[in-house]
Amino acid sequence: MFSVGWVVRGAKTGQDAINIAVSEVGKRVGSTGNQVRTVDISVQRIGCNSCGIGSDALLLVSETALVGLFLEIEVDAEDSETAEKIARREVGPHLHNTPLTSVDIAPAD
């Protein structure tokens, strides 16, 4: 799983920004190579330490938003190190100038 920060311009509301971010990233990673089985996109959640309530990872200022997304990428690989390399190689070029931060690597069920 990778963490990605996605910038959205022209969003009127937080929900608009989330919808646009998921749509844009989905279009880009939908055309990955044949070693990627699936890519699931979800919005990151941020929890409040004092009250325990969570919210979406989103900052919206003057119709420009930064949305935190998780990309769960399923690939065919023999070990976790190879899986991460394949995922970066297949998805990275479709998200030009966007850092992919590895969060978790787990075998598929």
CORRA-V955782 format. One record per backbone hydrogen bond with DSSP energy under -0.5 kcal/mol. NH is the residue of the N-H (numbers start at 1). CO is the residue of the C=O. E is the energy in kcal/mol with one decimal. If there is no record, write none. Layout:
nh-><NH NH>
co-><CO CO>
e-><E E>
//
This chain:
nh-><2 3 4 6 6 8 10 11 17 18 19 20 21 22 23 24 25 26 27 28 29 30 31 32 36 37 37 38 40 42 44 46 48 49 52 55 57 58 59 61 61 64 65 66 67 68 69 69 70 71 72 72 73 74 74 75 76 77 83 84 85 86 87 88 89 90 91 92 92 93 94 95 95 98 99 101 101 102 103 104>
co-><71 101 69 4 67 65 63 63 13 14 15 16 17 18 19 20 21 22 23 24 25 26 28 29 33 35 74 74 72 70 68 55 53 47 48 46 44 56 66 59 64 61 8 59 6 57 4 67 42 2 40 70 71 38 72 73 35 75 79 80 81 82 83 84 85 86 87 87 88 89 91 91 92 95 97 3 99 100 1 1>
e-><-2.3 -3.0 -2.7 -0.6 -2.9 -2.7 -2.3 -1.4 -2.0 -2.2 -2.6 -2.7 -2.6 -2.6 -2.2 -3.0 -2.5 -2.3 -2.2 -1.8 -2.7 -1.1 -0.7 -1.0 -1.0 -0.6 -3.3 -1.1 -2.8 -2.2 -2.8 -3.4 -1.8 -0.5 -1.9 -2.4 -2.6 -1.5 -1.9 -0.5 -2.8 -1.7 -3.3 -2.3 -2.8 -3.0 -3.3 -0.6 -3.3 -2.7 -3.1 -0.6 -0.8 -2.7 -0.5 -0.6 -1.5 -0.7 -2.1 -2.2 -1.9 -2.6 -2.6 -2.5 -2.5 -2.6 -2.6 -0.5 -1.8 -0.5 -1.4 -0.7 -1.5 -1.7 -0.5 -2.2 -0.6 -0.6 -3.4 -1.4>
//
